[in-house]
């Protein structure tokens, strides 16, 4: 889940009666992507591609949006584009060194 301010338990209490909100919260565990780490979220990566390839222009109505997104989704799924992670484990160890625990000799 990204760090959007609505992604908290409080938003459930705004949308549902308290008992239902509590029951839903008991079933959830919030796990957030790191700040400035949206590239780690596969859904956000796909939405970015969708925006650039399909929604990069004005569409006149919701029916056009629906048909364009449906066609894009079909093509995207058929192409089976793999994710090419360019940020390797070694890159992470260098760039994120401050996040790794210090090992004692």
C-alpha positions as CSV (number, residue, x, y, z in Angstrom):
1,X,0.0,0.0,0.0
2,X,1.3,3.4,-0.7
3,X,1.5,6.2,1.8
4,X,-1.7,8.0,0.8
5,X,-3.3,9.7,3.8
6,X,-6.6,7.8,3.3
7,X,-4.8,4.4,3.8
8,X,-5.3,4.3,7.5
9,X,-7.7,2.7,9.9
10,X,-9.4,6.1,10.4
11,X,-10.7,6.0,6.8
12,X,-12.7,2.8,7.6
13,X,-14.4,4.6,10.5
14,X,-15.4,7.3,8.2
15,X,-16.9,4.9,5.7
16,X,-18.5,2.2,7.9
17,X,-20.3,1.9,11.3
18,X,-17.8,1.5,14.2
19,X,-18.4,-2.2,14.8
20,X,-17.9,-3.0,11.1
21,X,-14.8,-0.8,10.8
22,X,-13.3,-2.5,13.9
23,X,-14.1,-6.0,12.4
24,X,-12.4,-5.0,9.1
25,X,-9.4,-3.6,10.9
26,X,-9.0,-6.8,12.8
27,X,-8.6,-8.6,9.5
28,X,-6.1,-6.1,8.0
29,X,-2.4,-5.5,8.3
30,X,-1.2,-2.3,6.8
31,X,2.1,-2.7,5.0
32,X,3.4,0.4,3.3
33,X,5.9,0.9,0.5
34,X,8.9,3.0,1.5
35,X,8.6,6.7,1.0
36,X,10.0,7.6,-2.4
37,X,9.7,3.9,-3.3
38,X,6.6,3.8,-5.5
39,X,8.7,2.1,-8.1
40,X,8.6,-1.0,-5.8
41,X,4.9,-1.2,-6.1
42,X,4.0,-3.3,-9.2
43,X,0.5,-1.8,-9.4
44,X,1.9,1.7,-9.5
45,X,4.3,0.7,-12.2
46,X,1.4,-0.7,-14.3
47,X,-0.7,2.5,-13.7
48,X,2.3,4.5,-14.9
49,X,2.5,2.5,-18.1
50,X,-1.3,2.7,-18.6
51,X,-1.2,6.5,-18.1
52,X,1.7,7.0,-20.6
53,X,0.4,4.5,-23.3
54,X,-3.4,4.8,-23.0
55,X,-4.6,7.8,-21.0
56,X,-2.1,10.4,-22.3
57,X,-4.9,12.3,-24.2
58,X,-8.4,13.7,-23.6
59,X,-11.1,11.0,-23.9
60,X,-14.6,12.4,-24.5
61,X,-16.6,10.1,-22.2
62,X,-16.5,7.2,-19.8
63,X,-17.5,4.7,-22.5
64,X,-14.4,5.6,-24.5
65,X,-12.3,5.4,-21.4
66,X,-13.6,2.0,-20.7
67,X,-13.1,0.6,-24.2
68,X,-9.6,2.1,-24.5
69,X,-8.5,0.7,-21.1
70,X,-10.0,-2.7,-21.9
71,X,-8.2,-2.8,-25.3
72,X,-4.9,-1.7,-23.6
73,X,-5.3,-4.3,-20.9
74,X,-5.9,-7.0,-23.4
75,X,-2.8,-6.1,-25.4
76,X,-0.7,-5.6,-22.3
77,X,-1.7,-9.0,-20.9
78,X,-1.1,-10.8,-24.3
79,X,2.4,-9.2,-24.5
80,X,3.4,-10.6,-21.1
81,X,6.0,-7.9,-20.5
82,X,8.3,-9.0,-17.7
83,X,9.5,-6.6,-15.1
84,X,13.2,-5.8,-15.7
85,X,14.5,-4.8,-12.3
86,X,17.5,-2.7,-12.9
87,X,18.1,-2.0,-9.2
88,X,20.1,-5.0,-8.1
89,X,20.8,-6.3,-4.6
90,X,24.3,-5.0,-4.9
91,X,23.0,-1.6,-5.9
92,X,20.7,-1.6,-2.9
93,X,23.6,-2.5,-0.5
94,X,25.5,0.5,-1.8
95,X,22.7,3.1,-2.1
96,X,20.8,1.9,1.0
97,X,23.8,1.1,3.2
98,X,22.6,3.3,6.0
99,X,19.5,1.1,6.4
100,X,21.4,-2.2,6.8
101,X,22.4,-3.2,10.3
102,X,26.0,-2.8,11.3
103,X,27.7,-6.2,11.9
104,X,30.1,-6.4,14.8
105,X,33.5,-8.2,14.3
